[in-house]
Amino acid sequence: MQALICQPTGSPALFSAEGMVGIIFLLTVALVVAGAAIAVSTRRLVRSVAGLAVCFTGLAGVYYFLLSPFLAMMQLLIYVGAVSILIAFGIMMATPEEQQTAGMKHRAALAGPLGFSVAALIFAALTVLGLKTEWQVFPRQGTFDIKAVGLSLLTTHGFVFELISIVLLLAIIGALVLARRGRN
Amino acid sequence: METSIWRALLYLVGLMAFAGVNAAWLGWCERKGAARIQRRIGPCEAGFAGLLQPLADGLKLMSKQLLVPQGVDGIIFRVAPILAMIPAITSMAVIPFAENVGARAMELSVLLLFALASIGMIAILLGGWASGNKYALISAARSVSQSLAYEIPMLLTVITVVMISGSMNLRDIALNQQGGFWHWNIFRVENGHFLTMWISFIIFFICSVAETNRAPFDMAEAESELVAGFMTEYGSMGFGLFMMGEYLNIVVGACLTATLFLGGWDCPFGLTPGIWWFLLKIYVLIFTFIWIRWTYPRVQVYRLLNLSWKILIPFSLANLLVTAALIKVF
């Protein structure tokens, strides 16, 4: 695994192992960008959700490249498997398909350039930040396998872990209350 | 482990072939099994005992036109069957067929299998929605709510296995159970306690039947109420891919059951462990799938969800606690 990290010194040959890794990396990044583009550009909501799922899948690939397979699996399991499906369910139950953006022409004329300029600004800022910063490359410490994750969750970060479980419990109770309100 | 490109290519071709052969001839097994259970003969014309029937079916499906009805979301309609097939084949990469047969012994292979299974759910959901047909939509919603409901007890029982083995690597889990059936996870003895792993096994098996949308849990394609479920609008190879995906999911479920509970490639009485034992186990399990399907009638959708939320989840939670206590406390 360690050998898979692409060192930025010089561009590797296309048909070497590093070259293949680079190509796969570019593919995952393309997946992220394409998924995001589909998610925001299509008018059909279900296609947006499908784009979102593609984007999440690509993101899982990026996590894998960053040597955290556990995070990649969780990304797939939670974001692709649960969040996307939940959104798709919501859309299918509500079926807002027919309400096309008929009366939105005037506002859309303003919203497009405005949104684009804000996005361009953020992109430029992030790019400048990324290029100007003196990045310190930290060596990989310890083994980030699932055992280490579990141990640190239950020792060092035990308090946070318990807090998260309380938040989840509250969320479940809240959902039950909301769902039960209409009955009886 | 050797990392030559030939090894990867060999496994790629081999696993694709394994998947294709299984998807084709499990259809034959299913029809033959159903026929025997219903006192019929089943396919018998094409080849000996109808063994060439899958080839004929495949040729027929591939030579038919892929009809895309009006009012259908074209792209998603075409992508969904492919998406149903991909995760099932990809899952095969992490399955340890024998000690030295297995494409990739990943550290988190159990987690990867469940992550891929959730992608298969999206395929059903998208296929059902894109058909623009209310039967298909209802079926997709049912199927996904069923899969979500049964994934919880399934994961809870898998946790007991992971606790015992101390690993999420399928190969390590199987290696941990070598040396006769009394070492298998289903009959596990730890600290002098006979663990309740057989309950885990039963819950896991019920869940894997439900996860693969098989009868008696085949609410998704309840023919009498929903035509053919989310596959209603699909003809030719679109339908074929969904069917192949379903059979491959059964194969993956059987492989997972065999690895987690039945010792993987281990022989029950210490006789030349190897890939043949693994294949024997998964085909016995697959036969059980077929047997259950043609023996029990379909349950109602409410009963189905009640079974998961009110019986299986509490039982698997209690089982988890008991197992943890037996391993660590007593």
Interface residues (C-beta under 8 A of the other chain):
Chain A: R44 V46 R47 A50 A53 T57 P69 F70 M73 M74 L76 L77 V80 G81 A82 S84 I85 A88 F89 M92 M93 D145 I146
Chain B: D73 I75 I76 V79 M106 E107 L108 L111 L112 F114 A115 L116 A117 S118 I119 M121 I122 L125 L126 W129 A130 L137 A140 A141 V144 L148 M168
